[in-house]
Amino acid sequence: ATVAGKSAVWGHWAQSVDFSETQHWFDLLLGPGAPRVKARILWEKVDYVFVDGDLKRDVDAGRLAWLKGEARLLYSNRDAAVYARPARRAPPPGPGPA
C-alpha cells in the first residue's frame, strides 16, 4: 500500500512483491541477536511501525524492548500502537568545499 509516497514494507503476504526476502528481513528483527543491530536494520528501511495482535503483546511484554527503546510512541490503545523512527542525527560537519 502506498500513502503519500510511502510504501508498506510488510503488509499482506499476497501484496508483497519480494515476500521471501521480506520474510527473511523480518525474521532477523524478531529472532535472536543484538538489539542495536536489529534497530539499525529496521530503521534503515522503515519510518513507522504499526503493531497489533501477537506483535503488540510481545512489545508490551518487553520481548522487543529494543523497539520501544529506539522508537517514539505516536499512538497506542489496547489493540494497536504506532511507533516512529527516532530522529536521524545530522552528519558531523566536514571540511568545506575545496
RAMOWO-V736617 format. One record per residue. RES is the residue in three letters. PSI is psi in whole degrees, -180 to 180 (NA if undefined). OMEGA is omega as a letter, one per 20 degrees, with the letter a starting at -180 (NA if undefined). D_FIRST is the distance of its C-alpha to the first C-alpha in whole Angstrom. Layout:
res	psi	omega	d_first
RES	PSI	OMEGA	D_FIRST
RES	PSI	OMEGA	D_FIRST
This chain:
res	psi	omega	d_first
ALA	143	r	0
THR	129	r	4
VAL	121	r	7
ALA	43	r	10
GLY	3	r	10
LYS	141	r	8
SER	150	r	6
ALA	127	r	6
VAL	-40	a	9
TRP	116	r	10
GLY	-147	r	8
HIS	136	a	9
TRP	-33	a	12
ALA	-13	r	12
GLN	8	a	8
SER	115	a	10
VAL	-41	a	12
ASP	56	a	14
PHE	-48	a	14
SER	-44	r	18
GLU	-43	r	18
THR	-38	r	15
GLN	-43	r	17
HIS	-45	r	20
TRP	-44	a	19
PHE	-40	r	18
ASP	-36	r	21
LEU	-39	a	23
LEU	-36	a	21
LEU	-12	a	23
GLY	-174	r	26
PRO	152	r	29
GLY	173	a	30
ALA	128	a	30
PRO	-40	a	28
ARG	-37	r	28
VAL	-43	r	27
LYS	-46	a	24
ALA	-43	r	23
ARG	-43	r	24
ILE	-46	a	21
LEU	-53	a	19
TRP	-11	r	19
GLU	-26	a	19
LYS	-15	a	15
VAL	140	r	14
ASP	-35	a	14
TYR	146	r	14
VAL	122	r	14
PHE	124	r	14
VAL	138	r	16
ASP	176	r	18
GLY	-136	a	20
ASP	-38	a	22
LEU	-41	r	20
LYS	-40	r	21
ARG	-40	r	25
ASP	-44	r	25
VAL	-48	a	24
ASP	-32	a	26
ALA	-3	r	29
GLY	4	r	29
ARG	-17	r	28
LEU	51	a	25
ALA	-32	r	28
TRP	-34	r	26
LEU	-48	r	23
LYS	-34	a	25
GLY	-30	a	27
GLU	-37	a	25
ALA	163	r	22
ARG	124	a	23
LEU	122	r	22
LEU	-36	a	20
TYR	144	r	20
SER	141	r	22
ASN	-171	a	23
ARG	-19	a	25
ASP	-25	a	21
ALA	163	r	19
ALA	154	r	19
VAL	127	r	17
TYR	148	r	18
ALA	148	r	18
ARG	142	r	19
PRO	153	r	23
ALA	138	r	24
ARG	138	r	25
ARG	141	r	28
ALA	143	r	30
PRO	151	r	31
PRO	148	a	35
PRO	136	r	37
GLY	-176	r	38
PRO	147	r	41
GLY	175	r	41
PRO	145	a	41
ALA	NA	NA	44
